[in-house]
Amino acid sequence: MSNLPVLPPEIARRRTFAIISHPDAGKTTLTEKFLLFGGAIQMAGQVRAKGEARRTRSDFMKMEQDRGISVSASAMSFEFGPYLFNLVDTPGHSDFSEDTYRTLTAVDAAIMVIDGAKGVESQTRKLFEVCRLRDLPILTFCNKMDRESRDTFEIIDEIQENLAIDVAPVSWPIGMGRDFIGAYDLLNDRLEIMDRADRNKVAESIQIAGLDDPKLAEHVPDDLLAKLREDLEMARELLPAFDRQSFLEGHLTPIWFGSAINSFGVKELMSGIGEFGPQPQPQNAAERQISPDEKPVTGFVFKVQANMDPKHRDRVAFVRLASGHFERGMKLLHVRSKKPMAVSNPVLFLAADRELAEEAWAGDIIGIPNHGQLRIGDALTEGEALRFTGIPSFAPELLQTVRAGDPMKAKHLEKALMQFAEEGAAKVFKPMIGSGFIVGVVGALQFEVLASRIEIEYGLPVRFESSQFTSARWVSGPKDKVETFANANKGHMAQDHDGDLVYLTRLQWDIDRVQRDHPELKLTATKEMMV
């Protein structure tokens, strides 16, 4: 990392990261506390407060207000000390994991939240694997220490074994459950005492001179103090010390212990991101690597959210800036369509408020409202034809046919489906034979979400019915061979919304047969969203 160029101060102070966790590990609460300490909201709990207009993600999961997916949860910018944090949220529910995978392409680091009682859960493991593919530095926050939780060494062992990463404790919990009184900050030799009375209050810090300081006994009961000294002695022998280089390369994760709901340990975690977290990193394009200190502005779309405001059919494309200093009103080249695009009303999200972004720098995430021109994977530059790589599109695991309740409205249905396909909410396939569409998703919950959104946003009641197909593969190879194959298997062929050929299969046997009989063709389960 040391051979990277020195970044302009405005870029160097940015920290762009995501929070990943299994559902219910406490991610929403942690996000709220970040905003509280970043001065973006006055009282934690407000993200939920204002009725319909401001729902949090967790309500979306209950399939409640489909409309109220909290925008604020998609990307938030706030100041913390000398740093500017860009926090990108990820849905924790596994049915929406594709959205999460794409979000991770836009950040430089991730915070993994685990529950002190449950340890490493399945979804955490999946998301961690994606971070590993991208070599993202990971900071770990072990939450809910104020409830009955597992032994600290046990939690650390589980992370090391399950995720094959070294764990360096930077704080150590004192007591657990009802007896949890705080933590010992190993980096600064400080005692952090939790205030149970006021959940929004930052923990009290007591500066001490090492573990033998008599002051410790004033705040920590004897039995807990003896255990703390013993534990730390073991930890120092058995566990690696924190090493920033190793952390930045993705081999080691620092772990903090705390309780987000009691605001405990959160401030230390935030300081850790500021102090040790990576500055905006170079981004990969097919042509070359783009360094954040380059003068021309470049960026890519990693997420599109449609109809955030149901009154206007607007869509917001979330763009991660890869380089340059962006100013409002700039004309940027939309690489896929080769047309210039004046970005006159870009938005920054601060907690739940959108603000017009007068300027933004490499590492920032801005929202660009548009009427469908921008898709996931699109590049915006000041003229150079770049194609950013590494934004995945996955083959759906569930396929169903969809029909409009009113056959006269088939055209409207097509429009609605295309919009969801461009947003990345579903894959839409148009079979070569027959009418109708086949919709593919990663998790069953998405069918319910789509049906309710099509009804609310387009006034179209629709039915999803089971399809004879179970999965889809993109077909590539020499043009003549692909055409011959498509003509011979018309009943299985379809096109996705980009017009790419897709082979729909019933059984794994179908895929094996094609690979055996047509070795020159490639069937793939992922497609790079490169335009």
Secondary structure, 3 states (H helix, E strand, C coil): CCCCCCCCHHHHCEEEEEEEECCCCCHHHHHHHHHHHCCCCCCCCHHHCCHHHCCCHHHHHCCCCHHHCCHHHCEEEEEECCEEEEEECCCCCHHHHHHHHHHHHHCCEEEEEEECCCECCHHHHHHHHHHHHCCCCEEEEEECCCCCCCCHHHHHHHHHHHHCCEEEECEEEECCHHHCCEEEECCCCEEEECCCCCCCCCCEEEECCCCCCCHHHHHCCHHHHHHHHHHHHHHHHHCCCCCHHHHHCCCEEEEEECEHHHCECHHHHHHHHHHHCCCCCCEEECCCEECCCCCCCEEEEEEEEECCCCCCCCEEEEEEEEECEEECCCEEEECCCCEEEECCCCEEEECCEEEECCEEECCCEEEEEECCCCCCCCEEECCCCCCECCCEEECCCEEEEEEECCHHHHHHHHHHHHHHHHHCCCEEEEECCCCCEEEEECCCHHHHHHHHHHHHHHCCCEEEEECCCCEEEEEECCHHHHHHHHHHCHHHEEECCCCCEEEEECCHHHHHHHHHHCCCCEEECEEECCC
